[in-house]
Amino acid sequence: MVLTDFGKTVRKARLDANETLASMAWSLGVSPAYLSALETGRKKIPDDWVHKITTFFKGRGINVEKLGVYADISNKSV
């Protein structure tokens, strides 16, 4: 499984926040499979998800820089 820059950023932030894929997905109201597909570039990342994920991490004191840029790059390859 190859992670996109978007996925690498989200995964690092998840680990920094002590969140699992499942716990983050539950908090955001989606399945772990959906969140995994966003991280691995198997699904396009909707614009509102960049905001949701950024807000999720901000609430945990973690700043995810360039997430929108990484999402745009990932979306071009999906």
mmCIF file of the N, C-alpha and C atoms, coordinates in Angstrom:
data_MODEL
# 
_entry.id   MODEL 
# 
loop_
_atom_site.group_PDB 
_atom_site.id 
_atom_site.type_symbol 
_atom_site.label_atom_id 
_atom_site.label_alt_id 
_atom_site.label_comp_id 
_atom_site.label_asym_id 
_atom_site.label_entity_id 
_atom_site.label_seq_id 
_atom_site.pdbx_PDB_ins_code 
_atom_site.Cartn_x 
_atom_site.Cartn_y 
_atom_site.Cartn_z 
_atom_site.occupancy 
_atom_site.B_iso_or_equiv 
_atom_site.pdbx_formal_charge 
_atom_site.auth_seq_id 
_atom_site.auth_comp_id 
_atom_site.auth_asym_id 
_atom_site.auth_atom_id 
_atom_site.pdbx_PDB_model_num 
ATOM 1   N N  . MET A 1 1  ? 0.855   -1.179 0.000   1.00 0.00 ? 1  MET A N  1 
ATOM 2   C CA . MET A 1 1  ? 0.000   0.000  0.000   1.00 0.00 ? 1  MET A CA 1 
ATOM 3   C C  . MET A 1 1  ? 0.899   1.240  0.000   1.00 0.00 ? 1  MET A C  1 
ATOM 4   N N  . VAL A 1 2  ? 0.686   2.100  -0.948  1.00 0.00 ? 2  VAL A N  1 
ATOM 5   C CA . VAL A 1 2  ? 1.458   3.327  -1.067  1.00 0.00 ? 2  VAL A CA 1 
ATOM 6   C C  . VAL A 1 2  ? 0.601   4.489  -0.586  1.00 0.00 ? 2  VAL A C  1 
ATOM 7   N N  . LEU A 1 3  ? 1.146   5.253  0.330   1.00 0.00 ? 3  LEU A N  1 
ATOM 8   C CA . LEU A 1 3  ? 0.420   6.421  0.823   1.00 0.00 ? 3  LEU A CA 1 
ATOM 9   C C  . LEU A 1 3  ? 0.770   7.643  -0.010  1.00 0.00 ? 3  LEU A C  1 
ATOM 10  N N  . THR A 1 4  ? -0.221  8.458  -0.242  1.00 0.00 ? 4  THR A N  1 
ATOM 11  C CA . THR A 1 4  ? 0.000   9.746  -0.890  1.00 0.00 ? 4  THR A CA 1 
ATOM 12  C C  . THR A 1 4  ? 0.569   10.704 0.155   1.00 0.00 ? 4  THR A C  1 
ATOM 13  N N  . ASP A 1 5  ? 1.024   11.873 -0.285  1.00 0.00 ? 5  ASP A N  1 
ATOM 14  C CA . ASP A 1 5  ? 1.474   12.888 0.682   1.00 0.00 ? 5  ASP A CA 1 
ATOM 15  C C  . ASP A 1 5  ? 0.324   13.270 1.613   1.00 0.00 ? 5  ASP A C  1 
ATOM 16  N N  . PHE A 1 6  ? -0.880  13.310 1.067   1.00 0.00 ? 6  PHE A N  1 
ATOM 17  C CA . PHE A 1 6  ? -2.062  13.562 1.888   1.00 0.00 ? 6  PHE A CA 1 
ATOM 18  C C  . PHE A 1 6  ? -2.173  12.478 2.956   1.00 0.00 ? 6  PHE A C  1 
ATOM 19  N N  . GLY A 1 7  ? -2.069  11.230 2.526   1.00 0.00 ? 7  GLY A N  1 
ATOM 20  C CA . GLY A 1 7  ? -2.177  10.105 3.452   1.00 0.00 ? 7  GLY A CA 1 
ATOM 21  C C  . GLY A 1 7  ? -1.085  10.098 4.502   1.00 0.00 ? 7  GLY A C  1 
ATOM 22  N N  . LYS A 1 8  ? 0.140   10.412 4.084   1.00 0.00 ? 8  LYS A N  1 
ATOM 23  C CA . LYS A 1 8  ? 1.257   10.461 5.032   1.00 0.00 ? 8  LYS A CA 1 
ATOM 24  C C  . LYS A 1 8  ? 1.015   11.534 6.092   1.00 0.00 ? 8  LYS A C  1 
ATOM 25  N N  . THR A 1 9  ? 0.513   12.683 5.657   1.00 0.00 ? 9  THR A N  1 
ATOM 26  C CA . THR A 1 9  ? 0.250   13.786 6.580   1.00 0.00 ? 9  THR A CA 1 
ATOM 27  C C  . THR A 1 9  ? -0.847  13.421 7.567   1.00 0.00 ? 9  THR A C  1 
ATOM 28  N N  . VAL A 1 10 ? -1.920  12.831 7.046   1.00 0.00 ? 10 VAL A N  1 
ATOM 29  C CA . VAL A 1 10 ? -3.040  12.441 7.910   1.00 0.00 ? 10 VAL A CA 1 
ATOM 30  C C  . VAL A 1 10 ? -2.602  11.333 8.869   1.00 0.00 ? 10 VAL A C  1 
ATOM 31  N N  . ARG A 1 11 ? -1.881  10.351 8.373   1.00 0.00 ? 11 ARG A N  1 
ATOM 32  C CA . ARG A 1 11 ? -1.447  9.240  9.226   1.00 0.00 ? 11 ARG A CA 1 
ATOM 33  C C  . ARG A 1 11 ? -0.522  9.735  10.342  1.00 0.00 ? 11 ARG A C  1 
ATOM 34  N N  . LYS A 1 12 ? 0.421   10.595 10.005  1.00 0.00 ? 12 LYS A N  1 
ATOM 35  C CA . LYS A 1 12 ? 1.333   11.125 11.032  1.00 0.00 ? 12 LYS A CA 1 
ATOM 36  C C  . LYS A 1 12 ? 0.540   11.901 12.084  1.00 0.00 ? 12 LYS A C  1 
ATOM 37  N N  . ALA A 1 13 ? -0.390  12.716 11.634  1.00 0.00 ? 13 ALA A N  1 
ATOM 38  C CA . ALA A 1 13 ? -1.211  13.487 12.570  1.00 0.00 ? 13 ALA A CA 1 
ATOM 39  C C  . ALA A 1 13 ? -2.063  12.557 13.442  1.00 0.00 ? 13 ALA A C  1 
ATOM 40  N N  . ARG A 1 14 ? -2.585  11.487 12.848  1.00 0.00 ? 14 ARG A N  1 
ATOM 41  C CA . ARG A 1 14 ? -3.367  10.512 13.623  1.00 0.00 ? 14 ARG A CA 1 
ATOM 42  C C  . ARG A 1 14 ? -2.521  9.894  14.724  1.00 0.00 ? 14 ARG A C  1 
ATOM 43  N N  . LEU A 1 15 ? -1.304  9.507  14.368  1.00 0.00 ? 15 LEU A N  1 
ATOM 44  C CA . LEU A 1 15 ? -0.411  8.905  15.360  1.00 0.00 ? 15 LEU A CA 1 
ATOM 45  C C  . LEU A 1 15 ? -0.049  9.916  16.442  1.00 0.00 ? 15 LEU A C  1 
ATOM 46  N N  . ASP A 1 16 ? 0.221   11.159 16.036  1.00 0.00 ? 16 ASP A N  1 
ATOM 47  C CA . ASP A 1 16 ? 0.537   12.213 17.004  1.00 0.00 ? 16 ASP A CA 1 
ATOM 48  C C  . ASP A 1 16 ? -0.632  12.462 17.956  1.00 0.00 ? 16 ASP A C  1 
ATOM 49  N N  . ALA A 1 17 ? -1.851  12.279 17.446  1.00 0.00 ? 17 ALA A N  1 
ATOM 50  C CA . ALA A 1 17 ? -3.056  12.505 18.250  1.00 0.00 ? 17 ALA A CA 1 
ATOM 51  C C  . ALA A 1 17 ? -3.497  11.248 19.009  1.00 0.00 ? 17 ALA A C  1 
ATOM 52  N N  . ASN A 1 18 ? -2.720  10.178 18.871  1.00 0.00 ? 18 ASN A N  1 
ATOM 53  C CA . ASN A 1 18 ? -3.075  8.891  19.494  1.00 0.00 ? 18 ASN A CA 1 
ATOM 54  C C  . ASN A 1 18 ? -4.449  8.405  19.051  1.00 0.00 ? 18 ASN A C  1 
ATOM 55  N N  . GLU A 1 19 ? -4.732  8.572  17.773  1.00 0.00 ? 19 GLU A N  1 
ATOM 56  C CA . GLU A 1 19 ? -5.992  8.119  17.186  1.00 0.00 ? 19 GLU A CA 1 
ATOM 57  C C  . GLU A 1 19 ? -5.702  6.949  16.258  1.00 0.00 ? 19 GLU A C  1 
ATOM 58  N N  . THR A 1 20 ? -6.583  5.971  16.268  1.00 0.00 ? 20 THR A N  1 
ATOM 59  C CA . THR A 1 20 ? -6.497  4.895  15.289  1.00 0.00 ? 20 THR A CA 1 
ATOM 60  C C  . THR A 1 20 ? -7.316  5.293  14.071  1.00 0.00 ? 20 THR A C  1 
ATOM 61  N N  . LEU A 1 21 ? -7.136  4.561  13.000  1.00 0.00 ? 21 LEU A N  1 
ATOM 62  C CA . LEU A 1 21 ? -7.954  4.796  11.807  1.00 0.00 ? 21 LEU A CA 1 
ATOM 63  C C  . LEU A 1 21 ? -9.433  4.645  12.173  1.00 0.00 ? 21 LEU A C  1 
ATOM 64  N N  . ALA A 1 22 ? -9.738  3.613  12.949  1.00 0.00 ? 22 ALA A N  1 
ATOM 65  C CA . ALA A 1 22 ? -11.131 3.359  13.335  1.00 0.00 ? 22 ALA A CA 1 
ATOM 66  C C  . ALA A 1 22 ? -11.690 4.468  14.219  1.00 0.00 ? 22 ALA A C  1 
ATOM 67  N N  . SER A 1 23 ? -10.908 4.939  15.191  1.00 0.00 ? 23 SER A N  1 
ATOM 68  C CA . SER A 1 23 ? -11.435 5.973  16.091  1.00 0.00 ? 23 SER A CA 1 
ATOM 69  C C  . SER A 1 23 ? -11.630 7.299  15.366  1.00 0.00 ? 23 SER A C  1 
ATOM 70  N N  . MET A 1 24 ? -10.714 7.611  14.454  1.00 0.00 ? 24 MET A N  1 
ATOM 71  C CA . MET A 1 24 ? -10.866 8.842  13.681  1.00 0.00 ? 24 MET A CA 1 
ATOM 72  C C  . MET A 1 24 ? -12.072 8.742  12.759  1.00 0.00 ? 24 MET A C  1 
ATOM 73  N N  . ALA A 1 25 ? -12.209 7.609  12.095  1.00 0.00 ? 25 ALA A N  1 
ATOM 74  C CA . ALA A 1 25 ? -13.352 7.408  11.196  1.00 0.00 ? 25 ALA A CA 1 
ATOM 75  C C  . ALA A 1 25 ? -14.665 7.528  11.969  1.00 0.00 ? 25 ALA A C  1 
ATOM 76  N N  . TRP A 1 26 ? -14.725 6.908  13.141  1.00 0.00 ? 26 TRP A N  1 
ATOM 77  C CA . TRP A 1 26 ? -15.933 6.974  13.954  1.00 0.00 ? 26 TRP A CA 1 
ATOM 78  C C  . TRP A 1 26 ? -16.253 8.427  14.312  1.00 0.00 ? 26 TRP A C  1 
ATOM 79  N N  . SER A 1 27 ? -15.229 9.188  14.705  1.00 0.00 ? 27 SER A N  1 
ATOM 80  C CA . SER A 1 27 ? -15.427 10.597 15.074  1.00 0.00 ? 27 SER A CA 1 
ATOM 81  C C  . SER A 1 27 ? -15.942 11.424 13.901  1.00 0.00 ? 27 SER A C  1 
ATOM 82  N N  . LEU A 1 28 ? -15.519 11.053 12.685  1.00 0.00 ? 28 LEU A N  1 
ATOM 83  C CA . LEU A 1 28 ? -15.917 11.799 11.491  1.00 0.00 ? 28 LEU A CA 1 
ATOM 84  C C  . LEU A 1 28 ? -17.182 11.237 10.836  1.00 0.00 ? 28 LEU A C  1 
ATOM 85  N N  . GLY A 1 29 ? -17.690 10.129 11.362  1.00 0.00 ? 29 GLY A N  1 
ATOM 86  C CA . GLY A 1 29 ? -18.937 9.564  10.862  1.00 0.00 ? 29 GLY A CA 1 
ATOM 87  C C  . GLY A 1 29 ? -18.810 8.798  9.554   1.00 0.00 ? 29 GLY A C  1 
ATOM 88  N N  . VAL A 1 30 ? -17.641 8.195  9.330   1.00 0.00 ? 30 VAL A N  1 
ATOM 89  C CA . VAL A 1 30 ? -17.438 7.386  8.119   1.00 0.00 ? 30 VAL A CA 1 
ATOM 90  C C  . VAL A 1 30 ? -16.831 6.048  8.520   1.00 0.00 ? 30 VAL A C  1 
ATOM 91  N N  . SER A 1 31 ? -16.746 5.156  7.559   1.00 0.00 ? 31 SER A N  1 
ATOM 92  C CA . SER A 1 31 ? -16.144 3.857  7.838   1.00 0.00 ? 31 SER A CA 1 
ATOM 93  C C  . SER A 1 31 ? -14.619 3.968  7.787   1.00 0.00 ? 31 SER A C  1 
ATOM 94  N N  . PRO A 1 32 ? -13.939 3.085  8.506   1.00 0.00 ? 32 PRO A N  1 
ATOM 95  C CA . PRO A 1 32 ? -12.479 3.055  8.402   1.00 0.00 ? 32 PRO A CA 1 
ATOM 96  C C  . PRO A 1 32 ? -12.015 2.786  6.964   1.00 0.00 ? 32 PRO A C  1 
ATOM 97  N N  . ALA A 1 33 ? -12.780 2.000  6.225   1.00 0.00 ? 33 ALA A N  1 
ATOM 98  C CA . ALA A 1 33 ? -12.426 1.711  4.829   1.00 0.00 ? 33 ALA A CA 1 
ATOM 99  C C  . ALA A 1 33 ? -12.434 2.985  3.988   1.00 0.00 ? 33 ALA A C  1 
ATOM 100 N N  . TYR A 1 34 ? -13.413 3.853  4.209   1.00 0.00 ? 34 TYR A N  1 
ATOM 101 C CA . TYR A 1 34 ? -13.482 5.110  3.470   1.00 0.00 ? 34 TYR A CA 1 
ATOM 102 C C  . TYR A 1 34 ? -12.282 5.996  3.793   1.00 0.00 ? 34 TYR A C  1 
ATOM 103 N N  . LEU A 1 35 ? -11.991 6.136  5.082   1.00 0.00 ? 35 LEU A N  1 
ATOM 104 C CA . LEU A 1 35 ? -10.868 6.972  5.493   1.00 0.00 ? 35 LEU A CA 1 
ATOM 105 C C  . LEU A 1 35 ? -9.554  6.401  4.959   1.00 0.00 ? 35 LEU A C  1 
ATOM 106 N N  . SER A 1 36 ? -9.420  5.102  4.989   1.00 0.00 ? 36 SER A N  1 
ATOM 107 C CA . SER A 1 36 ? -8.232  4.448  4.437   1.00 0.00 ? 36 SER A CA 1 
ATOM 108 C C  . SER A 1 36 ? -8.098  4.715  2.946   1.00 0.00 ? 36 SER A C  1 
ATOM 109 N N  . ALA A 1 37 ? -9.217  4.672  2.228   1.00 0.00 ? 37 ALA A N  1 
ATOM 110 C CA . ALA A 1 37 ? -9.195  4.931  0.786   1.00 0.00 ? 37 ALA A CA 1 
ATOM 111 C C  . ALA A 1 37 ? -8.761  6.366  0.481   1.00 0.00 ? 37 ALA A C  1 
ATOM 112 N N  . LEU A 1 38 ? -9.111  7.310  1.335   1.00 0.00 ? 38 LEU A N  1 
ATOM 113 C CA . LEU A 1 38 ? -8.651  8.690  1.159   1.00 0.00 ? 38 LEU A CA 1 
ATOM 114 C C  . LEU A 1 38 ? -7.143  8.766  1.374   1.00 0.00 ? 38 LEU A C  1 
ATOM 115 N N  . GLU A 1 39 ? -6.658  8.077  2.415   1.00 0.00 ? 39 GLU A N  1 
ATOM 116 C CA . GLU A 1 39 ? -5.227  8.107  2.737   1.00 0.00 ? 39 GLU A CA 1 
ATOM 117 C C  . GLU A 1 39 ? -4.381  7.462  1.637   1.00 0.00 ? 39 GLU A C  1 
ATOM 118 N N  . THR A 1 40 ? -4.882  6.404  1.055   1.00 0.00 ? 40 THR A N  1 
ATOM 119 C CA . THR A 1 40 ? -4.087  5.654  0.073   1.00 0.00 ? 40 THR A CA 1 
ATOM 120 C C  . THR A 1 40 ? -4.321  6.101  -1.362  1.00 0.00 ? 40 THR A C  1 
ATOM 121 N N  . GLY A 1 41 ? -5.174  7.103  -1.557  1.00 0.00 ? 41 GLY A N  1 
ATOM 122 C CA . GLY A 1 41 ? -5.397  7.623  -2.902  1.00 0.00 ? 41 GLY A CA 1 
ATOM 123 C C  . GLY A 1 41 ? -6.303  6.758  -3.760  1.00 0.00 ? 41 GLY A C  1 
ATOM 124 N N  . ARG A 1 42 ? -7.101  5.899  -3.125  1.00 0.00 ? 42 ARG A N  1 
ATOM 125 C CA . ARG A 1 42 ? -8.057  5.085  -3.887  1.00 0.00 ? 42 ARG A CA 1 
ATOM 126 C C  . ARG A 1 42 ? -9.364  5.825  -4.133  1.00 0.00 ? 42 ARG A C  1 
ATOM 127 N N  . LYS A 1 43 ? -9.584  6.900  -3.400  1.00 0.00 ? 43 LYS A N  1 
ATOM 128 C CA . LYS A 1 43 ? -10.775 7.742  -3.597  1.00 0.00 ? 43 LYS A CA 1 
ATOM 129 C C  . LYS A 1 43 ? -10.332 9.195  -3.640  1.00 0.00 ? 43 LYS A C  1 
ATOM 130 N N  . LYS A 1 44 ? -11.070 9.979  -4.411  1.00 0.00 ? 44 LYS A N  1 
ATOM 131 C CA . LYS A 1 44 ? -10.822 11.422 -4.432  1.00 0.00 ? 44 LYS A CA 1 
ATOM 132 C C  . LYS A 1 44 ? -11.208 12.018 -3.079  1.00 0.00 ? 44 LYS A C  1 
ATOM 133 N N  . ILE A 1 45 ? -10.518 13.076 -2.725  1.00 0.00 ? 45 ILE A N  1 
ATOM 134 C CA . ILE A 1 45 ? -10.747 13.738 -1.446  1.00 0.00 ? 45 ILE A CA 1 
ATOM 135 C C  . ILE A 1 45 ? -11.645 14.949 -1.687  1.00 0.00 ? 45 ILE A C  1 
ATOM 136 N N  . PRO A 1 46 ? -12.894 14.887 -1.223  1.00 0.00 ? 46 PRO A N  1 
ATOM 137 C CA . PRO A 1 46 ? -13.786 16.033 -1.398  1.00 0.00 ? 46 PRO A CA 1 
ATOM 138 C C  . PRO A 1 46 ? -13.248 17.256 -0.647  1.00 0.00 ? 46 PRO A C  1 
ATOM 139 N N  . ASP A 1 47 ? -13.495 18.441 -1.200  1.00 0.00 ? 47 ASP A N  1 
ATOM 140 C CA . ASP A 1 47 ? -13.002 19.685 -0.585  1.00 0.00 ? 47 ASP A CA 1 
ATOM 141 C C  . ASP A 1 47 ? -13.447 19.829 0.866   1.00 0.00 ? 47 ASP A C  1 
ATOM 142 N N  . ASP A 1 48 ? -14.688 19.442 1.153   1.00 0.00 ? 48 ASP A N  1 
ATOM 143 C CA . ASP A 1 48 ? -15.159 19.599 2.527   1.00 0.00 ? 48 ASP A CA 1 
ATOM 144 C C  . ASP A 1 48 ? -14.429 18.668 3.492   1.00 0.00 ? 48 ASP A C  1 
ATOM 145 N N  . TRP A 1 49 ? -13.848 17.590 2.984   1.00 0.00 ? 49 TRP A N  1 
ATOM 146 C CA . TRP A 1 49 ? -13.105 16.671 3.845   1.00 0.00 ? 49 TRP A CA 1 
ATOM 147 C C  . TRP A 1 49 ? -11.776 17.254 4.285   1.00 0.00 ? 49 TRP A C  1 
ATOM 148 N N  . VAL A 1 50 ? -11.174 18.071 3.468   1.00 0.00 ? 50 VAL A N  1 
ATOM 149 C CA . VAL A 1 50 ? -9.943  18.752 3.890   1.00 0.00 ? 50 VAL A CA 1 
ATOM 150 C C  . VAL A 1 50 ? -10.258 19.597 5.117   1.00 0.00 ? 50 VAL A C  1 
ATOM 151 N N  . HIS A 1 51 ? -11.370 20.308 5.062   1.00 0.00 ? 51 HIS A N  1 
ATOM 152 C CA . HIS A 1 51 ? -11.792 21.141 6.198   1.00 0.00 ? 51 HIS A CA 1 
ATOM 153 C C  . HIS A 1 51 ? -12.137 20.271 7.414   1.00 0.00 ? 51 HIS A C  1 
ATOM 154 N N  . LYS A 1 52 ? -12.894 19.188 7.203   1.00 0.00 ? 52 LYS A N  1 
ATOM 155 C CA . LYS A 1 52 ? -13.282 18.311 8.318   1.00 0.00 ? 52 LYS A CA 1 
ATOM 156 C C  . LYS A 1 52 ? -12.058 17.719 9.012   1.00 0.00 ? 52 LYS A C  1 
ATOM 157 N N  . ILE A 1 53 ? -11.098 17.250 8.221   1.00 0.00 ? 53 ILE A N  1 
ATOM 158 C CA . ILE A 1 53 ? -9.910  16.633 8.791   1.00 0.00 ? 53 ILE A CA 1 
ATOM 159 C C  . ILE A 1 53 ? -9.045  17.669 9.499   1.00 0.00 ? 53 ILE A C  1 
ATOM 160 N N  . THR A 1 54 ? -8.906  18.845 8.894   1.00 0.00 ? 54 THR A N  1 
ATOM 161 C CA . THR A 1 54 ? -8.144  19.919 9.525   1.00 0.00 ? 54 THR A CA 1 
ATOM 162 C C  . THR A 1 54 ? -8.771  20.298 10.861  1.00 0.00 ? 54 THR A C  1 
ATOM 163 N N  . THR A 1 55 ? -10.083 20.429 10.897  1.00 0.00 ? 55 THR A N  1 
ATOM 164 C CA . THR A 1 55 ? -10.800 20.764 12.124  1.00 0.00 ? 55 THR A CA 1 
ATOM 165 C C  . THR A 1 55 ? -10.655 19.664 13.170  1.00 0.00 ? 55 THR A C  1 
ATOM 166 N N  . PHE A 1 56 ? -10.742 18.406 12.724  1.00 0.00 ? 56 PHE A N  1 
ATOM 167 C CA . PHE A 1 56 ? -10.573 17.264 13.617  1.00 0.00 ? 56 PHE A CA 1 
ATOM 168 C C  . PHE A 1 56 ? -9.234  17.360 14.345  1.00 0.00 ? 56 PHE A C  1 
ATOM 169 N N  . PHE A 1 57 ? -8.165  17.617 13.601  1.00 0.00 ? 57 PHE A N  1 
ATOM 170 C CA . PHE A 1 57 ? -6.843  17.677 14.218  1.00 0.00 ? 57 PHE A CA 1 
ATOM 171 C C  . PHE A 1 57 ? -6.630  18.953 15.024  1.00 0.00 ? 57 PHE A C  1 
ATOM 172 N N  . LYS A 1 58 ? -7.197  20.064 14.577  1.00 0.00 ? 58 LYS A N  1 
ATOM 173 C CA . LYS A 1 58 ? -7.094  21.307 15.352  1.00 0.00 ? 58 LYS A CA 1 
ATOM 174 C C  . LYS A 1 58 ? -7.678  21.121 16.742  1.00 0.00 ? 58 LYS A C  1 
ATOM 175 N N  . GLY A 1 59 ? -8.775  20.382 16.814  1.00 0.00 ? 59 GLY A N  1 
ATOM 176 C CA . GLY A 1 59 ? -9.409  20.094 18.100  1.00 0.00 ? 59 GLY A CA 1 
ATOM 177 C C  . GLY A 1 59 ? -8.532  19.260 19.014  1.00 0.00 ? 59 GLY A C  1 
ATOM 178 N N  . ARG A 1 60 ? -7.504  18.663 18.449  1.00 0.00 ? 60 ARG A N  1 
ATOM 179 C CA . ARG A 1 60 ? -6.567  17.847 19.220  1.00 0.00 ? 60 ARG A CA 1 
ATOM 180 C C  . ARG A 1 60 ? -5.199  18.521 19.331  1.00 0.00 ? 60 ARG A C  1 
ATOM 181 N N  . GLY A 1 61 ? -5.163  19.810 18.949  1.00 0.00 ? 61 GLY A N  1 
ATOM 182 C CA . GLY A 1 61 ? -3.941  20.596 19.086  1.00 0.00 ? 61 GLY A CA 1 
ATOM 183 C C  . GLY A 1 61 ? -2.878  20.303 18.052  1.00 0.00 ? 61 GLY A C  1 
ATOM 184 N N  . ILE A 1 62 ? -3.297  19.763 16.898  1.00 0.00 ? 62 ILE A N  1 
ATOM 185 C CA . ILE A 1 62 ? -2.332  19.404 15.856  1.00 0.00 ? 62 ILE A CA 1 
ATOM 186 C C  . ILE A 1 62 ? -2.643  20.194 14.594  1.00 0.00 ? 62 ILE A C  1 
ATOM 187 N N  . ASN A 1 63 ? -1.622  20.856 14.068  1.00 0.00 ? 63 ASN A N  1 
ATOM 188 C CA . ASN A 1 63 ? -1.759  21.637 12.845  1.00 0.00 ? 63 ASN A CA 1 
ATOM 189 C C  . ASN A 1 63 ? -1.296  20.777 11.663  1.00 0.00 ? 63 ASN A C  1 
ATOM 190 N N  . VAL A 1 64 ? -2.168  20.594 10.695  1.00 0.00 ? 64 VAL A N  1 
ATOM 191 C CA . VAL A 1 64 ? -1.801  19.828 9.499   1.00 0.00 ? 64 VAL A CA 1 
ATOM 192 C C  . VAL A 1 64 ? -1.613  20.816 8.351   1.00 0.00 ? 64 VAL A C  1 
ATOM 193 N N  . GLU A 1 65 ? -0.355  21.098 8.066   1.00 0.00 ? 65 GLU A N  1 
ATOM 194 C CA . GLU A 1 65 ? -0.028  22.075 7.034   1.00 0.00 ? 65 GLU A CA 1 
ATOM 195 C C  . GLU A 1 65 ? -0.133  21.466 5.640   1.00 0.00 ? 65 GLU A C  1 
ATOM 196 N N  . LYS A 1 66 ? -0.502  22.295 4.689   1.00 0.00 ? 66 LYS A N  1 
ATOM 197 C CA . LYS A 1 66 ? -0.549  21.945 3.266   1.00 0.00 ? 66 LYS A CA 1 
ATOM 198 C C  . LYS A 1 66 ? -1.518  20.816 2.933   1.00 0.00 ? 66 LYS A C  1 
ATOM 199 N N  . LEU A 1 67 ? -2.470  20.517 3.800   1.00 0.00 ? 67 LEU A N  1 
ATOM 200 C CA . LEU A 1 67 ? -3.382  19.408 3.553   1.00 0.00 ? 67 LEU A CA 1 
ATOM 201 C C  . LEU A 1 67 ? -4.176  19.624 2.266   1.00 0.00 ? 67 LEU A C  1 
ATOM 202 N N  . GLY A 1 68 ? -4.621  20.852 2.029   1.00 0.00 ? 68 GLY A N  1 
ATOM 203 C CA . GLY A 1 68 ? -5.365  21.154 0.802   1.00 0.00 ? 68 GLY A CA 1 
ATOM 204 C C  . GLY A 1 68 ? -4.519  20.960 -0.442  1.00 0.00 ? 68 GLY A C  1 
ATOM 205 N N  . VAL A 1 69 ? -3.262  21.354 -0.378  1.00 0.00 ? 69 VAL A N  1 
ATOM 206 C CA . VAL A 1 69 ? -2.341  21.174 -1.508  1.00 0.00 ? 69 VAL A CA 1 
ATOM 207 C C  . VAL A 1 69 ? -2.145  19.687 -1.777  1.00 0.00 ? 69 VAL A C  1 
ATOM 208 N N  . TYR A 1 70 ? -1.915  18.919 -0.708  1.00 0.00 ? 70 TYR A N  1 
ATOM 209 C CA . TYR A 1 70 ? -1.710  17.480 -0.859  1.00 0.00 ? 70 TYR A CA 1 
ATOM 210 C C  . TYR A 1 70 ? -2.966  16.788 -1.385  1.00 0.00 ? 70 TYR A C  1 
ATOM 211 N N  . ALA A 1 71 ? -4.131  17.258 -0.961  1.00 0.00 ? 71 ALA A N  1 
ATOM 212 C CA . ALA A 1 71 ? -5.383  16.686 -1.460  1.00 0.00 ? 71 ALA A CA 1 
ATOM 213 C C  . ALA A 1 71 ? -5.527  16.937 -2.957  1.00 0.00 ? 71 ALA A C  1 
ATOM 214 N N  . ASP A 1 72 ? -5.186  18.145 -3.407  1.00 0.00 ? 72 ASP A N  1 
ATOM 215 C CA . ASP A 1 72 ? -5.269  18.466 -4.832  1.00 0.00 ? 72 ASP A CA 1 
ATOM 216 C C  . ASP A 1 72 ? -4.339  17.576 -5.639  1.00 0.00 ? 72 ASP A C  1 
ATOM 217 N N  . ILE A 1 73 ? -3.127  17.362 -5.148  1.00 0.00 ? 73 ILE A N  1 
ATOM 218 C CA . ILE A 1 73 ? -2.163  16.506 -5.854  1.00 0.00 ? 73 ILE A CA 1 
ATOM 219 C C  . ILE A 1 73 ? -2.682  15.069 -5.903  1.00 0.00 ? 73 ILE A C  1 
ATOM 220 N N  . SER A 1 74 ? -3.184  14.587 -4.790  1.00 0.00 ? 74 SER A N  1 
ATOM 221 C CA . SER A 1 74 ? -3.721  13.222 -4.732  1.00 0.00 ? 74 SER A CA 1 
ATOM 222 C C  . SER A 1 74 ? -4.901  13.053 -5.684  1.00 0.00 ? 74 SER A C  1 
ATOM 223 N N  . ASN A 1 75 ? -5.781  14.047 -5.715  1.00 0.00 ? 75 ASN A N  1 
ATOM 224 C CA . ASN A 1 75 ? -6.968  13.962 -6.571  1.00 0.00 ? 75 ASN A CA 1 
ATOM 225 C C  . ASN A 1 75 ? -6.615  13.904 -8.053  1.00 0.00 ? 75 ASN A C  1 
ATOM 226 N N  . LYS A 1 76 ? -5.493  14.476 -8.439  1.00 0.00 ? 76 LYS A N  1 
ATOM 227 C CA . LYS A 1 76 ? -5.089  14.442 -9.846  1.00 0.00 ? 76 LYS A CA 1 
ATOM 228 C C  . LYS A 1 76 ? -4.663  13.050 -10.292 1.00 0.00 ? 76 LYS A C  1 
ATOM 229 N N  . SER A 1 77 ? -4.235  12.235 -9.332  1.00 0.00 ? 77 SER A N  1 
ATOM 230 C CA . SER A 1 77 ? -3.773  10.887 -9.689  1.00 0.00 ? 77 SER A CA 1 
ATOM 231 C C  . SER A 1 77 ? -4.837  9.813  -9.495  1.00 0.00 ? 77 SER A C  1 
ATOM 232 N N  . VAL A 1 78 ? -5.997  10.184 -8.958  1.00 0.00 ? 78 VAL A N  1 
ATOM 233 C CA . VAL A 1 78 ? -7.063  9.197  -8.720  1.00 0.00 ? 78 VAL A CA 1 
ATOM 234 C C  . VAL A 1 78 ? -7.917  9.079  -9.961  1.00 0.00 ? 78 VAL A C  1 
# 
